[in-house]
Amino acid sequence: MTPQWDDVSFVLASTYRVDVLNQLADGSTTPSQLATEAQIPISHVSRALRELREHSLVELLVPEDRKKGRIYGITDQGADVWETIEAQNLA
């Protein structure tokens, strides 16, 4: 499936979104693990996750009301976008 270039552009507009999507491409994880791995503040990770969720590129894998131990994963659409970013050497 060809990704929407709008989504590719959206991800590339923020280094935090690039970092978060890159980490999630390797497997599901928690926001705190993302922050540690990418060496970016948790507040930036949280905002990037929210924005990526709004574009259906990542998803919350636990119930919405869980506040601790939230686990996020990349969606098929997000994986397609990340593949394009990597294939085109855009990040």
VMD Tcl script that builds the backbone (N, CA, C; Angstrom):
set m [mol new atoms 273]
animate dup $m
set s [atomselect $m all]
$s set {name element resname resid chain x y z} {
  {N N MET 1 A 0.830 -1.183 0.000}
  {CA C MET 1 A 0.000 0.000 0.000}
  {C C MET 1 A 0.880 1.254 0.000}
  {N N THR 2 A 0.566 2.191 -0.838}
  {CA C THR 2 A 1.321 3.433 -0.896}
  {C C THR 2 A 0.860 4.366 0.216}
  {N N PRO 3 A 1.790 4.883 0.983}
  {CA C PRO 3 A 1.389 5.776 2.071}
  {C C PRO 3 A 0.918 7.113 1.529}
  {N N GLN 4 A 0.190 7.812 2.358}
  {CA C GLN 4 A -0.212 9.167 2.008}
  {C C GLN 4 A 0.997 10.072 2.238}
  {N N TRP 5 A 1.370 10.813 1.221}
  {CA C TRP 5 A 2.511 11.719 1.379}
  {C C TRP 5 A 2.229 12.779 2.432}
  {N N ASP 6 A 0.932 13.086 2.644}
  {CA C ASP 6 A 0.566 14.004 3.721}
  {C C ASP 6 A 1.078 13.472 5.061}
  {N N ASP 7 A 0.909 12.154 5.284}
  {CA C ASP 7 A 1.359 11.540 6.532}
  {C C ASP 7 A 2.879 11.568 6.640}
  {N N VAL 8 A 3.560 11.284 5.541}
  {CA C VAL 8 A 5.025 11.315 5.536}
  {C C VAL 8 A 5.496 12.725 5.898}
  {N N SER 9 A 4.917 13.715 5.258}
  {CA C SER 9 A 5.272 15.107 5.525}
  {C C SER 9 A 4.976 15.485 6.972}
  {N N PHE 10 A 3.830 15.028 7.483}
  {CA C PHE 10 A 3.448 15.303 8.867}
  {C C PHE 10 A 4.496 14.761 9.841}
  {N N VAL 11 A 4.924 13.531 9.635}
  {CA C VAL 11 A 5.928 12.930 10.521}
  {C C VAL 11 A 7.243 13.698 10.425}
  {N N LEU 12 A 7.672 14.006 9.206}
  {CA C LEU 12 A 8.959 14.665 9.008}
  {C C LEU 12 A 8.994 16.099 9.541}
  {N N ALA 13 A 7.838 16.695 9.763}
  {CA C ALA 13 A 7.782 18.068 10.255}
  {C C ALA 13 A 8.235 18.186 11.709}
  {N N SER 14 A 8.388 17.063 12.401}
  {CA C SER 14 A 8.812 17.083 13.801}
  {C C SER 14 A 9.849 15.990 14.051}
  {N N THR 15 A 11.026 16.385 14.528}
  {CA C THR 15 A 12.046 15.377 14.820}
  {C C THR 15 A 11.560 14.431 15.923}
  {N N TYR 16 A 10.702 14.937 16.823}
  {CA C TYR 16 A 10.180 14.071 17.885}
  {C C TYR 16 A 9.269 13.002 17.302}
  {N N ARG 17 A 8.416 13.368 16.332}
  {CA C ARG 17 A 7.554 12.369 15.703}
  {C C ARG 17 A 8.399 11.345 14.951}
  {N N VAL 18 A 9.459 11.811 14.292}
  {CA C VAL 18 A 10.372 10.896 13.593}
  {C C VAL 18 A 10.994 9.924 14.592}
  {N N ASP 19 A 11.506 10.453 15.694}
  {CA C ASP 19 A 12.155 9.611 16.710}
  {C C ASP 19 A 11.184 8.576 17.290}
  {N N VAL 20 A 9.965 9.024 17.620}
  {CA C VAL 20 A 8.981 8.126 18.228}
  {C C VAL 20 A 8.554 7.043 17.234}
  {N N LEU 21 A 8.277 7.424 16.002}
  {CA C LEU 21 A 7.854 6.431 15.006}
  {C C LEU 21 A 8.987 5.445 14.721}
  {N N ASN 22 A 10.215 5.936 14.687}
  {CA C ASN 22 A 11.379 5.082 14.478}
  {C C ASN 22 A 11.472 4.036 15.584}
  {N N GLN 23 A 11.320 4.465 16.835}
  {CA C GLN 23 A 11.388 3.528 17.957}
  {C C GLN 23 A 10.259 2.498 17.890}
  {N N LEU 24 A 9.051 2.963 17.579}
  {CA C LEU 24 A 7.899 2.043 17.541}
  {C C LEU 24 A 7.976 1.085 16.362}
  {N N ALA 25 A 8.714 1.450 15.330}
  {CA C ALA 25 A 8.896 0.546 14.186}
  {C C ALA 25 A 9.647 -0.715 14.622}
  {N N ASP 26 A 10.408 -0.597 15.724}
  {CA C ASP 26 A 11.161 -1.740 16.249}
  {C C ASP 26 A 10.356 -2.579 17.235}
  {N N GLY 27 A 9.172 -2.095 17.627}
  {CA C GLY 27 A 8.343 -2.861 18.544}
  {C C GLY 27 A 7.595 -1.962 19.510}
  {N N SER 28 A 6.521 -2.495 20.066}
  {CA C SER 28 A 5.677 -1.757 21.004}
  {C C SER 28 A 6.439 -1.460 22.288}
  {N N THR 29 A 6.115 -0.319 22.904}
  {CA C THR 29 A 6.810 0.081 24.115}
  {C C THR 29 A 6.030 1.158 24.865}
  {N N THR 30 A 6.552 1.559 26.010}
  {CA C THR 30 A 5.905 2.585 26.836}
  {C C THR 30 A 6.509 3.961 26.531}
  {N N PRO 31 A 5.777 5.031 26.860}
  {CA C PRO 31 A 6.333 6.374 26.650}
  {C C PRO 31 A 7.663 6.592 27.370}
  {N N SER 32 A 7.785 6.091 28.596}
  {CA C SER 32 A 9.044 6.309 29.320}
  {C C SER 32 A 10.208 5.584 28.655}
  {N N GLN 33 A 9.945 4.389 28.113}
  {CA C GLN 33 A 11.007 3.690 27.391}
  {C C GLN 33 A 11.378 4.442 26.112}
  {N N LEU 34 A 10.363 4.988 25.440}
  {CA C LEU 34 A 10.621 5.787 24.235}
  {C C LEU 34 A 11.499 6.986 24.565}
  {N N ALA 35 A 11.169 7.675 25.655}
  {CA C ALA 35 A 11.931 8.864 26.058}
  {C C ALA 35 A 13.375 8.496 26.362}
  {N N THR 36 A 13.572 7.380 27.058}
  {CA C THR 36 A 14.920 6.939 27.406}
  {C C THR 36 A 15.702 6.552 26.160}
  {N N GLU 37 A 15.100 5.729 25.300}
  {CA C GLU 37 A 15.771 5.258 24.085}
  {C C GLU 37 A 16.132 6.406 23.143}
  {N N ALA 38 A 15.194 7.318 22.937}
  {CA C ALA 38 A 15.407 8.414 21.993}
  {C C ALA 38 A 16.110 9.609 22.634}
  {N N GLN 39 A 16.286 9.554 23.971}
  {CA C GLN 39 A 16.922 10.627 24.733}
  {C C GLN 39 A 16.227 11.969 24.491}
  {N N ILE 40 A 14.886 11.949 24.629}
  {CA C ILE 40 A 14.096 13.173 24.524}
  {C C ILE 40 A 13.155 13.242 25.724}
  {N N PRO 41 A 12.777 14.454 26.133}
  {CA C PRO 41 A 11.912 14.606 27.307}
  {C C PRO 41 A 10.563 13.898 27.130}
  {N N ILE 42 A 10.058 13.358 28.226}
  {CA C ILE 42 A 8.784 12.629 28.199}
  {C C ILE 42 A 7.647 13.514 27.692}
  {N N SER 43 A 7.702 14.809 27.978}
  {CA C SER 43 A 6.636 15.704 27.513}
  {C C SER 43 A 6.580 15.744 25.981}
  {N N HIS 44 A 7.739 15.700 25.343}
  {CA C HIS 44 A 7.793 15.693 23.878}
  {C C HIS 44 A 7.306 14.350 23.326}
  {N N VAL 45 A 7.661 13.278 24.021}
  {CA C VAL 45 A 7.195 11.949 23.625}
  {C C VAL 45 A 5.677 11.897 23.710}
  {N N SER 46 A 5.121 12.382 24.800}
  {CA C SER 46 A 3.668 12.360 24.986}
  {C C SER 46 A 2.952 13.140 23.890}
  {N N ARG 47 A 3.462 14.321 23.562}
  {CA C ARG 47 A 2.851 15.133 22.512}
  {C C ARG 47 A 2.967 14.432 21.153}
  {N N ALA 48 A 4.134 13.871 20.862}
  {CA C ALA 48 A 4.334 13.172 19.588}
  {C C ALA 48 A 3.390 11.973 19.486}
  {N N LEU 49 A 3.244 11.227 20.571}
  {CA C LEU 49 A 2.331 10.074 20.559}
  {C C LEU 49 A 0.898 10.523 20.300}
  {N N ARG 50 A 0.474 11.602 20.970}
  {CA C ARG 50 A -0.882 12.105 20.769}
  {C C ARG 50 A -1.098 12.513 19.307}
  {N N GLU 51 A -0.145 13.235 18.753}
  {CA C GLU 51 A -0.267 13.685 17.359}
  {C C GLU 51 A -0.256 12.502 16.392}
  {N N LEU 52 A 0.606 11.541 16.632}
  {CA C LEU 52 A 0.673 10.365 15.759}
  {C C LEU 52 A -0.599 9.527 15.864}
  {N N ARG 53 A -1.178 9.463 17.063}
  {CA C ARG 53 A -2.461 8.749 17.236}
  {C C ARG 53 A -3.578 9.440 16.466}
  {N N GLU 54 A -3.585 10.765 16.509}
  {CA C GLU 54 A -4.618 11.526 15.800}
  {C C GLU 54 A -4.565 11.273 14.294}
  {N N HIS 55 A -3.394 10.894 13.794}
  {CA C HIS 55 A -3.229 10.584 12.366}
  {C C HIS 55 A -3.253 9.079 12.097}
  {N N SER 56 A -3.630 8.299 13.119}
  {CA C SER 56 A -3.749 6.836 13.003}
  {C C SER 56 A -2.438 6.153 12.617}
  {N N LEU 57 A -1.320 6.730 13.072}
  {CA C LEU 57 A -0.019 6.134 12.768}
  {C C LEU 57 A 0.485 5.270 13.925}
  {N N VAL 58 A 0.007 5.559 15.127}
  {CA C VAL 58 A 0.292 4.714 16.287}
  {C C VAL 58 A -1.018 4.482 17.032}
  {N N GLU 59 A -1.011 3.447 17.871}
  {CA C GLU 59 A -2.224 3.130 18.628}
  {C C GLU 59 A -1.865 2.754 20.056}
  {N N LEU 60 A -2.809 3.016 20.947}
  {CA C LEU 60 A -2.678 2.619 22.342}
  {C C LEU 60 A -3.137 1.173 22.437}
  {N N LEU 61 A -2.294 0.317 23.014}
  {CA C LEU 61 A -2.577 -1.120 23.041}
  {C C LEU 61 A -3.214 -1.597 24.336}
  {N N VAL 62 A -3.414 -0.681 25.274}
  {CA C VAL 62 A -4.055 -1.020 26.552}
  {C C VAL 62 A -5.314 -0.163 26.680}
  {N N PRO 63 A -6.188 -0.454 27.661}
  {CA C PRO 63 A -7.403 0.359 27.813}
  {C C PRO 63 A -7.089 1.849 27.987}
  {N N GLU 64 A -7.945 2.666 27.403}
  {CA C GLU 64 A -7.771 4.123 27.413}
  {C C GLU 64 A -7.657 4.699 28.821}
  {N N ASP 65 A -8.358 4.094 29.788}
  {CA C ASP 65 A -8.362 4.651 31.146}
  {C C ASP 65 A -7.125 4.286 31.961}
  {N N ARG 66 A -6.246 3.472 31.417}
  {CA C ARG 66 A -5.012 3.138 32.130}
  {C C ARG 66 A -4.065 4.314 32.052}
  {N N LYS 67 A -3.612 4.777 33.208}
  {CA C LYS 67 A -2.718 5.937 33.251}
  {C C LYS 67 A -1.253 5.532 33.376}
  {N N LYS 68 A -0.982 4.404 33.989}
  {CA C LYS 68 A 0.395 3.922 34.143}
  {C C LYS 68 A 0.578 2.680 33.283}
  {N N GLY 69 A 1.765 2.497 32.775}
  {CA C GLY 69 A 2.060 1.300 31.997}
  {C C GLY 69 A 1.362 1.263 30.643}
  {N N ARG 70 A 1.144 2.444 30.059}
  {CA C ARG 70 A 0.530 2.501 28.733}
  {C C ARG 70 A 1.531 1.972 27.706}
  {N N ILE 71 A 1.039 1.160 26.811}
  {CA C ILE 71 A 1.901 0.588 25.773}
  {C C ILE 71 A 1.368 1.028 24.412}
  {N N TYR 72 A 2.264 1.551 23.605}
  {CA C TYR 72 A 1.906 2.019 22.273}
  {C C TYR 72 A 2.560 1.145 21.215}
  {N N GLY 73 A 1.879 1.038 20.089}
  {CA C GLY 73 A 2.415 0.288 18.959}
  {C C GLY 73 A 2.162 1.052 17.673}
  {N N ILE 74 A 2.883 0.690 16.643}
  {CA C ILE 74 A 2.730 1.324 15.336}
  {C C ILE 74 A 1.585 0.629 14.595}
  {N N THR 75 A 0.798 1.396 13.860}
  {CA C THR 75 A -0.285 0.808 13.062}
  {C C THR 75 A 0.272 0.383 11.702}
  {N N ASP 76 A -0.527 -0.344 10.938}
  {CA C ASP 76 A -0.101 -0.716 9.582}
  {C C ASP 76 A 0.182 0.537 8.761}
  {N N GLN 77 A -0.681 1.523 8.912}
  {CA C GLN 77 A -0.498 2.790 8.190}
  {C C GLN 77 A 0.809 3.456 8.623}
  {N N GLY 78 A 1.070 3.449 9.928}
  {CA C GLY 78 A 2.315 4.025 10.445}
  {C C GLY 78 A 3.533 3.289 9.924}
  {N N ALA 79 A 3.443 1.961 9.844}
  {CA C ALA 79 A 4.552 1.157 9.331}
  {C C ALA 79 A 4.811 1.486 7.859}
  {N N ASP 80 A 3.741 1.671 7.088}
  {CA C ASP 80 A 3.888 2.038 5.672}
  {C C ASP 80 A 4.583 3.391 5.539}
  {N N VAL 81 A 4.160 4.340 6.375}
  {CA C VAL 81 A 4.769 5.668 6.344}
  {C C VAL 81 A 6.248 5.572 6.703}
  {N N TRP 82 A 6.571 4.809 7.758}
  {CA C TRP 82 A 7.969 4.693 8.179}
  {C C TRP 82 A 8.808 4.012 7.098}
  {N N GLU 83 A 8.251 2.972 6.461}
  {CA C GLU 83 A 8.975 2.303 5.367}
  {C C GLU 83 A 9.315 3.301 4.259}
  {N N THR 84 A 8.370 4.148 3.922}
  {CA C THR 84 A 8.600 5.152 2.884}
  {C C THR 84 A 9.686 6.141 3.311}
  {N N ILE 85 A 9.610 6.593 4.557}
  {CA C ILE 85 A 10.612 7.529 5.069}
  {C C ILE 85 A 12.006 6.895 4.974}
  {N N GLU 86 A 12.117 5.641 5.367}
  {CA C GLU 86 A 13.418 4.959 5.311}
  {C C GLU 86 A 13.859 4.713 3.869}
  {N N ALA 87 A 12.933 4.231 3.035}
  {CA C ALA 87 A 13.270 3.905 1.645}
  {C C ALA 87 A 13.727 5.143 0.877}
  {N N GLN 88 A 13.152 6.270 1.201}
  {CA C GLN 88 A 13.494 7.525 0.510}
  {C C GLN 88 A 14.638 8.281 1.212}
  {N N ASN 89 A 15.181 7.679 2.288}
  {CA C ASN 89 A 16.234 8.321 3.077}
  {C C ASN 89 A 15.836 9.735 3.519}
  {N N LEU 90 A 14.615 9.840 4.026}
  {CA C LEU 90 A 14.095 11.149 4.426}
  {C C LEU 90 A 14.383 11.479 5.883}
  {N N ALA 91 A 14.792 10.497 6.658}
  {CA C ALA 91 A 15.073 10.753 8.079}
  {C C ALA 91 A 16.421 10.173 8.464}
}
mol reanalyze $m
mol bondsrecalc $m
mol representation Tube
mol addrep $m
